[in-house]
Amino acid sequence: LPVLFPQHSELYEYKLFGGLADCPPKLCVDVYMDLGFRKKWDQYVKELYEKTYDGEKVIYWEVKYPFPLTNRDYVYIRECREMDVDGRKIWVVLAQSVSVPQCPEKPGVIRVKSYKQSLAIESDGKTGSKVYMYYFDNPGGKIPSRLVNWAAKSGVPAFLKDMQKACRNYSKST
């Protein structure tokens, strides 16, 4: 269920629980972390790369928005950890927007300055994965909040379906 965040913004933060059948957790993590492969399967990627600035790995991601909306870009850090929790192997990915002077805003693209994502993936006990995702971003600009919320509400489940398909094709393309 979406939770209003922050109260005065009319934007929501999303918490998603789901499953990816026939996609083992390690494969899901590999697909999620592989930026080069993401450019092949995610139709909304215009530009995506990782660079090191002052010893820190930073990701730049420009997202294609449908006409008449303006593309958005993200500058963020991301970390992945494999954890053992009471004998259960859980992969955790954390991402958060950062400001990096070496990565200035581009003309004609709106910078998403408030972005947070947490992802936890573990085995479903069979051949698939259980996924928990927390997600929030404020796309900025003049998009009605109800449209932003609709896009996030439909976009996150669609993303998981796309990711499941990408998992099936990952071994063929690497």
C-alpha positions in Angstrom: 0.0 0.0 0.0 1.3 3.5 -0.8 2.0 5.8 2.1 1.9 9.6 1.6 5.4 11.1 1.8 5.9 13.8 2.9 2.4 14.9 3.9 2.5 18.3 2.1 3.9 17.0 -1.2 1.0 14.8 -2.3 3.5 12.2 -3.5 3.7 8.7 -2.2 6.4 6.3 -1.2 5.8 2.8 -2.3 6.4 -0.5 -0.5 6.1 -3.6 -2.7 6.1 -7.3 -1.8 6.2 -9.7 -4.7 7.7 -12.7 -6.3 9.7 -13.6 -9.4 9.0 -17.2 -10.2 11.8 -19.1 -11.8 14.3 -16.3 -11.1 16.8 -17.4 -8.4 17.9 -14.5 -6.1 21.5 -14.4 -7.2 20.3 -14.1 -10.9 17.9 -11.3 -9.9 20.7 -9.4 -8.2 23.1 -9.9 -11.1 20.5 -8.6 -13.6 19.6 -5.6 -11.3 23.2 -4.6 -10.8 24.3 -5.0 -14.5 23.9 -1.5 -15.9 25.1 -2.6 -19.4 22.5 -5.3 -19.6 19.8 -2.9 -18.2 20.4 -0.7 -21.3 19.3 -3.6 -23.4 16.1 -4.6 -21.7 14.8 -1.3 -20.1 13.0 0.7 -22.8 13.1 3.8 -20.6 16.9 4.1 -20.4 18.3 6.9 -22.5 21.7 7.0 -20.8 23.1 4.9 -18.0 26.6 4.6 -16.7 28.7 4.4 -13.6 31.8 6.7 -12.9 34.0 7.2 -9.9 34.1 10.7 -8.5 36.4 11.4 -5.5 36.7 7.6 -4.8 32.9 7.0 -4.8 31.1 5.1 -7.5 28.2 7.2 -8.8 25.5 6.2 -11.3 24.1 8.6 -13.9 20.7 7.6 -15.4 18.6 9.5 -17.8 15.1 8.2 -18.1 12.9 8.7 -21.3 9.6 10.2 -20.4 6.7 10.1 -22.9 5.8 13.2 -24.9 4.9 15.9 -23.9 6.8 15.3 -20.6 10.5 16.2 -20.2 13.1 13.5 -19.5 14.4 13.1 -16.0 17.9 12.2 -14.8 19.2 10.7 -11.6 22.6 10.9 -10.0 22.9 8.3 -7.2 25.0 6.0 -5.2 24.2 2.3 -4.9 25.4 -0.5 -2.8 24.7 -4.2 -2.8 25.3 -6.6 0.1 24.8 -10.3 0.6 23.7 -11.0 4.1 23.1 -14.1 6.2 20.0 -13.7 8.4 19.4 -16.7 10.6 20.6 -19.0 7.9 18.7 -17.2 5.1 20.7 -15.6 2.3 19.3 -12.1 1.6 20.7 -9.6 -0.9 20.1 -6.0 -0.1 20.5 -3.1 -2.5 20.3 0.5 -1.3 20.3 3.5 -3.6 20.0 7.2 -2.9 20.4 10.4 -4.8 23.5 12.5 -4.3 24.8 15.8 -5.5 28.0 15.6 -7.5 29.6 18.8 -8.9 31.3 16.8 -11.7 27.8 15.7 -12.9 26.0 18.9 -13.5 22.4 19.2 -14.7 21.8 19.0 -18.4 19.7 21.6 -20.3 16.3 20.2 -21.3 16.4 17.4 -18.6 15.0 17.7 -15.1 17.2 16.4 -12.3 15.5 14.2 -9.8 17.0 15.4 -6.6 15.0 13.2 -4.1 15.3 9.5 -4.8 15.6 6.5 -2.5 15.2 2.8 -3.1 15.8 -0.2 -1.0 15.5 -3.7 -2.4 15.7 -7.0 -0.6 15.7 -10.3 -2.5 15.7 -13.9 -1.1 14.8 -17.3 -2.2 11.1 -18.2 -2.3 12.1 -21.8 -1.2 11.6 -23.1 -4.7 13.2 -21.9 -7.9 12.3 -18.2 -7.6 12.7 -15.1 -5.4 10.7 -13.1 -3.0 11.2 -9.4 -3.5 10.6 -6.4 -1.1 11.1 -2.9 -2.6 10.7 0.5 -1.0 10.8 3.3 -3.5 10.4 7.1 -3.5 11.3 9.8 -5.9 10.1 13.3 -6.6 10.3 13.8 -10.4 10.1 17.6 -10.1 8.7 19.8 -12.8 5.0 20.4 -13.3 3.5 16.9 -13.5 0.2 16.5 -11.6 0.9 14.4 -8.5 -2.0 12.1 -9.4 -0.2 11.3 -12.7 3.1 10.7 -10.8 1.4 8.4 -8.4 -0.4 6.5 -11.1 2.9 6.1 -13.0 4.7 4.8 -9.9 1.8 2.5 -9.0 1.6 0.9 -12.4 5.3 1.3 -13.3 6.8 -0.6 -10.3 4.8 -3.9 -11.0 5.6 -3.4 -14.8 9.3 -3.1 -13.9 9.2 -6.3 -12.0 7.6 -8.1 -15.0 10.3 -6.6 -17.3 13.0 -7.7 -14.8 11.6 -11.3 -14.7 11.8 -11.4 -18.5 15.4 -9.9 -18.4 16.4 -12.7 -15.9 15.2 -15.3 -18.4 17.4 -13.7 -21.1 20.4 -12.8 -19.0 22.5 -16.0 -19.5 21.9 -15.8 -23.2 23.3 -12.3 -23.5 26.3 -12.4 -21.2 
